[in-house]
């Protein structure tokens, strides 16, 4: 694969997952009745977390069994993945709200108006394609940086010399 092949692959997988998840939610009727939105969002983010972990595992395997992958390099991988996902986010949002669930905004406005807490005008300001695209980009950036730092820390490996020094110092402490 090319130098950023794994990043491209996983950004496409994660974007396809987002669109597929929206299609599933729509098919189950969750884009008309929003009473379970917290539960479905929670499940979505759990699955998204596993997809990000899969990307890091795939990259680490591609580096080789004995390769050193320090925090800085792993974090750069995550940031590149974040950048690609941020670029793809508006496309995914457009597909979701124009093709998969074109009545989404109208349905959520009606649902929230039935709760009687906001006016239609105030709801229309936050439930539209432009606002959702901006919010999707912001979410991609913020979650991406968080996932990048977390998984860079989890999947980093120490150089062989550092591991040997750590092992020797532990053995010396045991002898004393």
N, C-alpha and C positions, 0 to 999 in steps of 0.2 A: 504494500500500500504506500501511497505517497506520504510525505512528511506529516500532513494533517488528515490523513485518511480516516483514522479512528475517530477524531473529533467530528469530522463530517458525518460519518456513519451514525454516531451516537446523537448528534444534534438532529439528524433526520428521524431517528428512532423515537426520540423524546417528543419531537414535534408531531409525529404521526400518532404517538400515544395520546397527546393532548386532544387532537382532533377525534380520535377513536373514542376517547372517554366522553367527550361532548356528545358524540353520536349515540353512545350507550345511554347517557343520561336523558337525552331527548327521547330515545326509543322507550325508555322506562317511564316517561311522563314527568321527569323531574324538571323539565323546562316549562311546565305549565303549573305544577304544584311544587312550590319551593320549601315545603315544610321539612324536608329531609336534606336540605342543602348543606348543613353542617356535617352530617354523617358522610355524604358523598364527597365533600371536599376533604375531609379527614382521610378517607380511603385513597383518594387521588394523590394526596401528598405523601402518604406512606409508600404507594407504588412508585411515585416519582423519585423518592429517596432511594429505593432499590435500583431504579434505572440508572441513577447517577453512580451508585456503587458499582453497577455492572460496567459502566464506562471506565471507571478507574481500574477495575480488575482486568478488563480487556487491554487497556494500555499497559498495565504492569506486565501482563503475560507477553505482550508484543515486545517488550524490552528484553525479555529473556529471564531465565530462572535465577541467574546470579548477578543480574544487573543492579546497579545502585540507582535508586530513584529518590533523591533527596527532596525535602519539603519544597524547596524553591522550584524545582522542575515539575513536581506534581501539581503545585499551585498554578504554575504557568499553563499546564495542560487544562486544569479546571477553568482558568480565566479564558483560554481560547474557546473552550466548549461553551462557556457563558456568552462570549461574544457572538458565536454562531447562533446560539439559541435566541439571543436578543434580536439578531437580524431576522430570524425566521418567525419570531413572535407575531409581528403584524400580519404576516401571511396566514398564520394559524388562526388568529383572531378573525380575520376577514372570512376565512373558510367556515369557521364555526358559526359566526353570526349572520352571514349572508347565504350560506348553502345548507348547513346542517340544521340550524335552528333560526330561521329568519324571523320568527315571531317572539324570540326570546325577550327582547327589550320591552315590547308591548305587554307580554305576560308578566314580567317581573314588576313593571309599573302598576299593573292592575292588582297584583298580589299585595304589593306594599301599600297601595291606596286602600285596599280592603282592611288593612290594619289601622287605618285612620290617623297615621302619625305625620304624614307629609302631603304636600300638595303635588298635583301632577307636574306642574312646572319645575318644582325643585327636584323631583324624581327624574324628569327628562334630562336635566343637566348632568346627572351621574350615570344614567342608563342609556348610553348611545355608543355607536361604533367608535367614534373618535376617542372618547374617554376610555373605553375598554382597551383600545390599542395602546394608548399611553400607559394605562395601568398594567397591561401585559408586559410592556417593555420594562417598566420599573420593577415589576415582580421578577422578571427574568434576570435583571441585573443584581437585585438584592439577594434573591435566593441563590443565584449562581455563585456569587462571592462567598456566601455562607457555606454552601456545599463544597466549593473549591477548597476553602480553608479546612473544613472538617475532614474531607476525604484525603487531602494532601497530608494532613497529620496522621491519619489512620494508615494510609498505604505507603508512607515513606519507608525507605530502607536505609540502614546505616552503611557507610563504606566498610569493607572487610577489615581494614586496619583499625578502625574505631571499635568494631565488634571485638576484635582480638584484644585490644587494650582494655576494654570493659571486662572481658572474661578474665584476663590476667589480674586485674585489680581486685576482682571478686575472689579469685583464688588466693591472692596474697592476704586478703582480709581474713579468710577462713583459717590460714596457717597461723596467724597471730592469735 
